Amino acid sequence: MSSDEDCRIVSSELSYSAVVSGQSKIISEQVPKFTCPMCPIVCEELCIMEAHIENEHLNGLEEQISDDNSKPFNSAVHACPLCNQTFKDTSLLEAHFNTEHDVLQNEESTSKAQTQLLSCPVCLSEFCSEELLAQHVNLHFSTDMSNDADEELARKLEQEERRIMQNKERDDFKRLQSMHGFDQGKNLNRQCDANLFRSVEKGNMSAVDYHEKRIMLKMSEKIGLDDGSSATLDITNHIRKLVVAQSALMCSAVDHYAASFGDSGWGCGYRNLQMLLSALLRNPRYADRLINLCPSTSSTSDNSIRVPSISRLQSAIEEAWKMGFDEQGCEQLGGKLSGTCKWIGATEIVTLLASCRIRYRLIDFHRPTSADGKLHPALFDWVKKYFEETSEFKPPLYFQHQGHSRTIIGIEERIQGKARLLILDPSCKSDQMRLLTNNSGSAQNNPAVTKKILVPMTALKAKQYQIACVDGGFVDDEQEYLQSRVVRSTRIP
């Protein structure tokens, strides 16, 4: 999700993975087409647009910056490809580009603006053009038009409104098909092959690397373990360098998993689940409960964890459905995830945990709680209390919101009561995250990295959020195990 910013969410929020009033699930709207802001290309799928921008434009920018870095300081002026603002330092150009130009978000806003309907100021009817709106408004005030002309114009306006509604319903249906993986056989392997092949065509990858990556993917899918190519191991220790240690509350060790060639645009739920599992599998008690998820996965003495692959997680959730867990979620997704690009959310995460007899909590922050109705102080208070609870082992939190999901690994308290969440985002590329593991300090001084990890309250702009967490125990009682098949959540406030 790059620009990272695209997953199904359930709750009363559009596309918010929650259980509200009897586990109801509502699907969010997605923009049907995306126009590249740097060239005239139009794509119907977000992942294809991401790949296009990455291969056609951003890679070129990275290569230019890399070449320029080899030159003497201040030897050239570097222009931003979007706004033509110039910089003497390539690092300033890169920071400007990452912080000022959120390509996909701007594209989404532009697309929405282009499709905005015009409302009649008298009766609030909506029209797609100013001409039709003007004709309609005249009907409210005209006294010299004949009845026949009135009826003819009213008939034309009604036909236009019906056409607009039919087009909207058709576009909404296509978006739902794409979001839930019903769009003509798209899946992990096909998307990976297509994106790898594009990289070879553009000269960003050699033919040898192409075949090696395909072989690694097939081996990973065969044994059910992620190949680790997008993982940054034990990232929590390195993130401590970004904060004041005395003011930060953090979870136990966890690995970061980034979106890759095969799951870009739809796999953030699976990648966050892998992050959660990377923490649980370091604890022998939880590793024993997860043994059936992937028999060859276990905690290791060298602190290296092999988590299940995306396809294995898909089949594991299907197995939980067959056991009777979350029947409504199973019905909504057609009872099938394997071989698709269907999005998952918090309910699928807790469904998998419950099937492994791991106790969970599902918390819905269904509206802002600040005085101005825009911010979520109750969410920050809940997260703070979670990390303040004394425990030898503290798993991270699965964090779901509109169109995307992330992982909360801690909270930093700052002066004057201000706080920042410490967040791992699957849309952060592995090469960016691995900058944190070296001692050069480049990641700490890179706004593109730090702004996604250190998240203040003002950056949480969605109306609704949801957190899934491991509740520090196991379900051994059979009656409780049967009851855990129904997904339940707690609403705050």
C-alpha positions as CSV (number, residue, x, y, z in Angstrom):
1,M,0.0,0.0,0.0
2,S,2.4,2.8,-0.7
3,S,1.9,5.7,-0.8
4,D,0.8,3.6,1.2
5,E,-2.3,4.0,1.8
6,D,-5.0,1.0,0.5
7,C,-7.2,-2.6,2.9
8,R,-10.7,-3.7,3.9
9,I,-11.8,-2.6,7.3
10,V,-14.8,-3.7,9.3
11,S,-16.9,-1.8,11.8
12,S,-19.4,1.0,11.3
13,E,-16.7,2.8,9.3
14,L,-16.5,2.3,5.6
15,S,-14.2,-0.6,5.0
16,Y,-13.3,-0.9,8.7
17,S,-12.7,-4.5,9.9
18,A,-14.8,-4.5,13.0
19,V,-17.8,-6.0,14.7
20,V,-20.6,-3.5,15.4
21,S,-24.1,-4.4,16.3
22,G,-23.8,-8.1,15.8
23,Q,-20.6,-8.3,13.8
24,S,-21.8,-6.3,10.8
25,K,-19.2,-5.5,8.1
26,I,-19.2,-2.5,5.8
27,I,-17.0,-2.1,2.8
28,S,-15.1,1.1,2.1
29,E,-15.1,3.0,-1.1
30,Q,-12.1,2.9,-3.3
31,V,-11.2,5.2,-6.2
32,P,-11.8,3.2,-9.4
33,K,-9.1,4.8,-11.6
34,F,-5.7,6.4,-10.9
35,T,-4.0,8.8,-13.2
36,C,-0.2,9.1,-12.9
37,P,0.7,12.7,-11.8
38,M,3.8,12.6,-13.8
39,C,2.5,11.2,-17.2
40,P,-0.8,10.6,-18.9
41,I,-1.0,6.9,-18.0
42,V,-4.3,5.8,-16.3
43,C,-4.6,2.5,-14.3
44,E,-7.7,0.8,-12.8
45,E,-5.8,-0.9,-10.0
46,L,-3.8,0.8,-7.2
47,C,-1.1,-1.8,-7.2
48,I,-0.4,-1.3,-10.9
49,M,-0.2,2.5,-10.5
50,E,2.2,2.0,-7.5
51,A,4.4,-0.3,-9.6
52,H,4.3,2.2,-12.6
53,I,5.2,5.2,-10.4
54,E,8.0,3.2,-8.6
55,N,9.5,1.8,-11.9
56,E,8.9,4.8,-14.2
57,H,9.5,7.8,-12.0
58,L,10.7,7.2,-8.4
59,N,13.4,4.7,-9.4
60,G,14.7,7.4,-11.8
61,L,14.7,9.9,-9.0
62,E,16.6,7.6,-6.7
63,E,19.2,6.9,-9.3
64,Q,19.6,10.6,-9.9
65,I,20.0,11.3,-6.2
66,S,22.5,8.4,-6.0
67,D,24.5,9.8,-8.9
68,D,24.4,13.3,-7.5
69,N,25.6,12.2,-4.1
70,S,28.8,11.2,-5.7
71,K,29.4,14.8,-6.8
72,P,31.0,17.5,-4.7
73,F,28.7,19.2,-2.2
74,N,26.7,22.1,-3.8
75,S,28.1,21.2,-7.3
76,A,24.6,21.1,-8.8
77,V,21.1,22.4,-8.4
78,H,18.4,19.6,-8.1
79,A,14.8,20.3,-9.2
80,C,11.8,18.5,-7.8
81,P,10.1,16.6,-10.7
82,L,6.6,17.6,-9.5
83,C,6.8,21.3,-8.5
84,N,10.3,22.3,-10.0
85,Q,11.4,23.7,-6.7
86,T,15.2,23.5,-6.6
87,F,17.6,22.4,-3.9
88,K,21.4,22.4,-3.5
89,D,21.5,19.3,-1.4
90,T,20.0,16.0,-2.7
91,S,19.0,14.9,0.8
92,L,16.9,18.1,1.0
93,L,15.3,17.2,-2.3
94,E,14.5,13.7,-1.2
95,A,13.0,14.9,2.1
96,H,10.9,17.5,0.2
97,F,9.7,14.9,-2.3
98,N,8.7,12.4,0.4
99,T,7.0,14.9,2.7
100,E,5.3,17.3,0.2
101,H,4.2,15.0,-2.6
102,D,2.0,12.1,-1.4
103,V,1.4,10.9,-5.0
104,L,-1.4,8.4,-4.5
105,Q,-3.2,10.5,-1.9
106,N,-3.2,13.6,-4.2
107,E,-4.4,11.4,-7.0
108,E,-7.2,10.2,-4.9
109,S,-8.3,13.7,-4.0
110,T,-8.1,14.8,-7.6
111,S,-10.1,11.9,-8.8
112,K,-12.8,12.6,-6.2
113,A,-12.9,16.3,-7.1
114,Q,-13.3,15.4,-10.8
115,T,-16.4,13.3,-10.0
116,Q,-18.0,15.7,-7.6
117,L,-21.7,16.3,-8.3
118,L,-23.3,19.7,-8.2
119,S,-26.3,20.3,-5.9
120,C,-29.4,22.4,-6.5
121,P,-29.6,25.1,-3.9
122,V,-33.4,24.8,-3.7
123,C,-34.1,21.0,-3.6
124,L,-30.6,19.6,-3.2
125,S,-30.9,17.4,-6.3
126,E,-27.5,16.4,-7.8
127,F,-26.3,16.9,-11.3
128,C,-23.1,16.1,-13.2
129,S,-22.8,19.4,-15.2
130,E,-23.5,23.1,-14.6
131,E,-25.7,23.2,-17.7
132,L,-28.1,20.6,-16.3
133,L,-28.1,22.2,-12.9
134,A,-28.9,25.6,-14.4
135,Q,-31.9,24.2,-16.4
136,H,-33.1,22.5,-13.3
137,V,-32.9,25.7,-11.1
138,N,-34.8,27.6,-13.8
139,L,-37.7,25.2,-13.3
140,H,-38.1,26.5,-9.7
141,F,-38.4,30.1,-10.7
142,S,-39.7,30.2,-14.3
143,T,-43.3,31.2,-14.9
144,D,-43.5,31.6,-18.6
145,M,-42.6,28.1,-19.7
146,S,-45.4,25.9,-21.0
147,N,-46.4,22.7,-19.2
148,D,-45.1,20.6,-22.1
149,A,-41.7,22.2,-21.9
150,D,-41.6,21.7,-18.2
151,E,-42.5,18.0,-18.5
152,E,-40.0,17.4,-21.3
153,L,-37.2,19.0,-19.3
154,A,-38.2,17.1,-16.1
155,R,-38.1,13.9,-18.1
156,K,-34.6,14.6,-19.4
157,L,-33.4,15.5,-16.0
158,E,-34.8,12.3,-14.5
159,Q,-33.1,10.2,-17.2
160,E,-29.8,12.0,-16.5
161,E,-30.1,11.3,-12.8
162,R,-31.0,7.7,-13.4
163,R,-27.9,7.3,-15.7
164,I,-25.7,8.9,-13.1
165,M,-27.0,6.5,-10.4
166,Q,-26.6,3.4,-12.7
167,N,-23.0,4.4,-13.5
168,K,-22.2,5.0,-9.8
169,E,-23.7,1.6,-8.9
170,R,-21.6,-0.1,-11.6
171,D,-18.4,1.6,-10.5
172,D,-19.1,0.8,-6.8
173,F,-19.6,-2.9,-7.8
174,K,-16.3,-3.0,-9.6
175,R,-14.5,-1.5,-6.6
176,L,-16.1,-4.1,-4.3
177,Q,-15.0,-6.9,-6.7
178,S,-11.4,-5.6,-6.8
179,M,-11.2,-5.1,-3.0
180,H,-12.5,-8.6,-2.2
181,G,-10.4,-10.4,-4.8
182,F,-13.2,-11.3,-7.2
183,D,-11.5,-9.5,-10.2
184,Q,-10.7,-12.2,-12.7
185,G,-8.2,-14.5,-11.0
186,K,-5.8,-11.9,-9.7
187,N,-3.6,-13.5,-7.0
188,L,-0.2,-13.3,-5.2
189,N,1.7,-15.3,-7.8
190,R,0.3,-13.6,-10.9
191,Q,0.9,-10.1,-9.4
192,C,4.4,-11.1,-8.4
193,D,5.3,-12.4,-11.8
194,A,3.8,-9.3,-13.5
195,N,5.7,-6.8,-11.3
196,L,9.0,-8.7,-11.5
197,F,8.7,-8.9,-15.3
198,R,8.0,-5.1,-15.4
199,S,11.2,-4.5,-13.4
200,V,13.2,-6.5,-15.9
201,E,11.6,-4.6,-18.8
202,K,12.6,-1.3,-17.2
203,G,16.1,-2.4,-16.5
204,N,15.7,-2.3,-12.8
205,M,16.3,-6.1,-12.4
206,S,18.5,-8.6,-14.2
207,A,17.1,-11.7,-15.7
208,V,19.1,-13.8,-13.2
209,D,17.5,-11.9,-10.2
210,Y,14.1,-12.3,-11.8
211,H,14.4,-16.1,-11.9
212,E,16.0,-16.3,-8.4
213,K,13.1,-14.3,-6.9
214,R,10.5,-16.5,-8.7
215,I,12.2,-19.6,-7.4
216,M,12.4,-18.2,-3.8
217,L,8.7,-17.4,-4.0
218,K,7.7,-20.9,-5.1
219,M,9.9,-22.5,-2.4
220,S,8.3,-20.2,0.2
221,E,4.8,-21.1,-0.9
222,K,5.6,-24.8,-1.0
223,I,6.9,-25.0,2.6
224,G,4.5,-22.3,3.9
225,L,7.2,-20.0,5.3
226,D,7.9,-16.4,4.3
227,D,11.2,-16.1,2.5
228,G,12.2,-13.1,4.7
229,S,13.2,-10.9,1.7
230,S,11.1,-8.0,3.0
231,A,11.8,-8.5,6.7
232,T,13.9,-6.2,8.9
233,L,14.7,-8.3,12.0
234,D,14.3,-7.1,15.6
235,I,13.5,-3.6,14.6
236,T,12.3,-2.5,18.0
237,N,15.9,-2.1,19.4
238,H,16.8,0.2,16.6
239,I,13.7,2.3,16.8
240,R,14.6,3.1,20.4
241,K,17.3,5.3,18.9
242,L,14.6,7.6,17.5
243,V,13.1,8.4,20.9
244,V,14.1,9.4,24.3
245,A,14.4,6.0,26.1
246,Q,13.0,7.3,29.4
247,S,9.8,8.5,27.8
248,A,9.1,5.5,25.5
249,L,7.0,2.4,26.4
250,M,7.6,-0.4,23.9
251,C,6.6,-3.9,23.1
252,S,8.8,-7.0,23.1
253,A,11.1,-7.8,20.1
254,V,9.3,-7.7,16.7
255,D,10.3,-7.9,13.1
256,H,9.1,-5.5,10.3
257,Y,7.6,-7.0,7.2
258,A,7.2,-4.8,4.1
259,A,4.9,-5.2,1.2
260,S,6.6,-6.9,-1.7
261,F,6.1,-7.6,-5.4
262,G,3.2,-10.0,-4.9
263,D,1.1,-8.3,-2.3
264,S,1.6,-4.5,-2.9
265,G,-1.8,-2.7,-2.6
266,W,-3.7,-5.4,-0.8
267,G,-1.4,-7.4,1.6
268,C,-1.0,-5.0,4.6
269,G,-3.3,-7.1,6.8
270,Y,-1.1,-10.2,6.2
271,R,2.1,-8.3,6.7
272,N,0.9,-6.9,10.0
273,L,-0.2,-10.4,11.1
274,Q,3.4,-11.6,10.3
275,M,4.8,-8.8,12.5
276,L,2.5,-9.9,15.4
277,L,3.5,-13.5,14.9
278,S,7.2,-12.6,14.8
279,A,6.8,-11.4,18.4
280,L,4.6,-14.3,19.5
281,L,6.9,-17.0,18.1
282,R,9.8,-15.6,20.2
283,N,7.8,-16.7,23.3
284,P,7.9,-20.5,23.8
285,R,4.4,-20.6,25.3
286,Y,2.8,-18.9,22.3
287,A,5.0,-20.8,19.8
288,D,3.6,-24.0,21.2
289,R,0.0,-22.8,20.5
290,L,1.0,-21.8,17.0
291,I,2.6,-25.0,16.1
292,N,-0.4,-26.1,13.9
293,L,-0.3,-22.8,12.0
294,C,3.1,-23.9,10.5
295,P,4.7,-27.0,12.1
296,S,8.2,-26.0,10.9
297,T,7.9,-22.6,12.6
298,S,9.2,-22.3,16.1
299,S,11.1,-19.9,18.3
300,T,14.9,-20.1,17.8
301,S,17.9,-19.4,20.0
302,D,19.5,-17.0,17.5
303,N,16.6,-14.6,17.7
304,S,15.7,-15.4,14.0
305,I,12.1,-16.1,13.3
306,R,10.5,-17.7,10.2
307,V,6.9,-16.7,10.0
308,P,4.2,-18.3,7.8
309,S,3.9,-17.1,4.2
310,I,0.9,-15.1,3.0
311,S,-0.6,-18.1,1.3
312,R,-0.2,-20.2,4.5
313,L,-2.0,-17.5,6.5
314,Q,-4.8,-17.5,3.9
315,S,-5.3,-21.2,4.3
316,A,-5.1,-21.0,8.1
317,I,-7.9,-18.5,8.2
318,E,-9.9,-20.7,5.9
319,E,-9.3,-23.6,8.3
320,A,-10.6,-21.5,11.2
321,W,-13.7,-20.7,9.2
322,K,-14.4,-24.4,8.6
323,M,-14.1,-24.9,12.4
324,G,-17.0,-22.4,12.8
325,F,-15.1,-19.2,13.7
326,D,-16.5,-15.9,12.5
327,E,-19.2,-17.3,10.2
328,Q,-20.3,-13.8,9.1
329,G,-16.8,-12.9,8.0
330,C,-16.5,-16.3,6.2
331,E,-19.8,-15.6,4.4
332,Q,-18.8,-12.1,3.4
333,L,-15.5,-13.2,1.8
334,G,-17.1,-16.2,0.1
335,G,-15.3,-18.7,2.4
336,K,-12.1,-18.5,0.3
337,L,-8.9,-16.5,0.6
338,S,-6.3,-18.8,-1.0
339,G,-5.4,-17.9,-4.5
340,T,-7.0,-14.4,-4.2
341,C,-6.0,-10.9,-3.4
342,K,-8.8,-10.4,-0.9
343,W,-8.1,-7.9,1.9
344,I,-8.3,-9.0,5.5
345,G,-8.8,-6.9,8.6
346,A,-8.9,-7.1,12.4
347,T,-11.7,-9.7,12.6
348,E,-9.6,-12.2,10.5
349,I,-6.7,-11.6,12.8
350,V,-8.6,-12.4,15.9
351,T,-10.3,-15.3,14.2
352,L,-6.9,-16.9,13.6
353,L,-5.8,-16.2,17.2
354,A,-9.0,-17.7,18.6
355,S,-8.6,-20.8,16.5
356,C,-5.1,-21.3,18.0
357,R,-6.7,-20.9,21.5
358,I,-5.0,-17.6,22.1
359,R,-7.2,-15.1,24.0
360,Y,-7.7,-11.7,22.3
361,R,-9.3,-8.3,22.7
362,L,-10.9,-6.3,19.9
363,I,-11.4,-2.6,20.6
364,D,-13.5,-0.2,18.4
365,F,-12.8,3.5,18.6
366,H,-15.8,4.3,16.6
367,R,-15.7,8.1,16.8
368,P,-13.3,11.0,17.8
369,T,-13.3,11.8,21.5
370,S,-11.7,15.3,21.5
371,A,-13.8,18.4,22.2
372,D,-13.6,19.5,18.6
373,G,-14.7,16.1,17.4
374,K,-11.5,15.6,15.3
375,L,-8.9,13.7,17.4
376,H,-8.7,10.4,19.3
377,P,-7.3,11.1,22.8
378,A,-9.2,8.0,24.1
379,L,-7.2,5.8,21.7
380,F,-3.9,7.2,22.9
381,D,-5.0,6.8,26.6
382,W,-5.9,3.1,25.9
383,V,-2.6,2.4,24.1
384,K,-0.7,4.0,27.0
385,K,-2.4,1.9,29.6
386,Y,-1.7,-1.2,27.5
387,F,2.0,-0.6,27.4
388,E,2.1,0.5,31.1
389,E,0.8,-2.8,32.3
390,T,3.7,-4.8,33.8
391,S,4.4,-7.9,31.9
392,E,7.6,-9.9,30.9
393,F,6.2,-10.3,27.4
394,K,4.3,-7.5,25.6
395,P,3.1,-8.3,22.1
396,P,2.5,-5.4,19.6
397,L,-1.0,-4.2,18.6
398,Y,-2.7,-4.7,15.3
399,F,-4.0,-1.2,14.2
400,Q,-6.8,-1.0,11.6
401,H,-8.3,2.1,10.0
402,Q,-9.8,3.2,6.8
403,G,-8.1,1.6,3.8
404,H,-5.0,0.4,5.6
405,S,-3.6,-1.3,8.7
406,R,-0.4,-0.9,10.7
407,T,1.3,-2.2,13.8
408,I,1.7,-0.2,17.1
409,I,4.9,-1.2,18.9
410,G,4.9,1.5,21.6
411,I,4.1,5.1,22.6
412,E,6.3,8.0,23.4
413,E,5.3,10.5,26.0
414,R,6.5,14.1,25.3
415,I,6.6,17.4,27.0
416,Q,3.2,19.1,27.9
417,G,1.4,15.8,27.7
418,K,1.8,15.4,23.9
419,A,2.5,11.8,22.8
420,R,3.4,9.9,19.6
421,L,2.6,6.4,18.7
422,L,5.5,4.2,17.5
423,I,4.2,2.5,14.4
424,L,5.5,-0.1,11.9
425,D,3.9,0.4,8.4
426,P,4.0,-2.4,5.8
427,S,4.1,0.3,3.1
428,C,7.6,1.3,4.4
429,K,10.0,-0.4,2.1
430,S,12.5,-2.8,3.5
431,D,15.5,-0.8,2.3
432,Q,14.2,2.2,4.2
433,M,13.7,0.3,7.4
434,R,17.1,-1.3,7.1
435,L,18.6,2.1,7.3
436,L,17.7,2.0,11.0
437,T,19.9,-1.0,11.5
438,N,23.1,0.7,10.5
439,N,25.1,3.3,12.5
440,S,25.2,6.0,9.9
441,G,22.3,7.9,11.4
442,S,20.8,8.4,7.9
443,A,17.4,6.9,8.9
444,Q,17.2,9.1,12.0
445,N,17.6,12.2,9.8
446,N,15.3,11.1,7.0
447,P,11.7,12.5,7.4
448,A,10.3,9.9,5.0
449,V,11.3,7.2,7.6
450,T,10.6,9.0,10.8
451,K,7.2,10.4,9.9
452,K,5.8,6.9,9.4
453,I,7.3,5.6,12.6
454,L,6.6,8.5,15.0
455,V,2.9,9.4,14.6
456,P,1.4,12.2,16.7
457,M,-2.3,12.4,17.5
458,T,-2.9,15.0,14.8
459,A,-1.8,12.6,12.1
460,L,-4.7,10.2,12.9
461,K,-7.4,11.7,10.7
462,A,-9.8,8.8,10.2
463,K,-13.1,8.9,12.0
464,Q,-12.8,5.3,13.3
465,Y,-10.0,3.0,14.4
466,Q,-9.8,-0.5,15.7
467,I,-7.1,-2.4,17.7
468,A,-6.7,-6.1,18.0
469,C,-4.4,-7.4,20.7
470,V,-3.3,-10.6,22.4
471,D,-5.0,-10.6,25.9
472,G,-2.2,-12.4,27.8
473,G,-3.6,-15.8,28.1
474,F,-4.9,-19.0,26.5
475,V,-8.3,-20.6,26.1
476,D,-8.2,-24.0,27.6
477,D,-11.9,-24.2,28.8
478,E,-14.0,-25.9,26.1
479,Q,-17.0,-23.7,26.7
480,E,-14.9,-20.5,26.3
481,Y,-13.4,-22.0,23.2
482,L,-16.8,-22.5,21.6
483,Q,-17.9,-19.0,22.6
484,S,-14.7,-17.5,21.0
485,R,-16.1,-18.6,17.6
486,V,-18.2,-15.5,17.7
487,V,-16.1,-12.4,17.2
488,R,-17.0,-9.8,19.8
489,S,-15.6,-6.2,20.3
490,T,-15.6,-3.5,22.9
491,R,-16.6,0.0,21.9
492,I,-14.8,3.1,23.3
493,P,-16.4,5.3,24.3
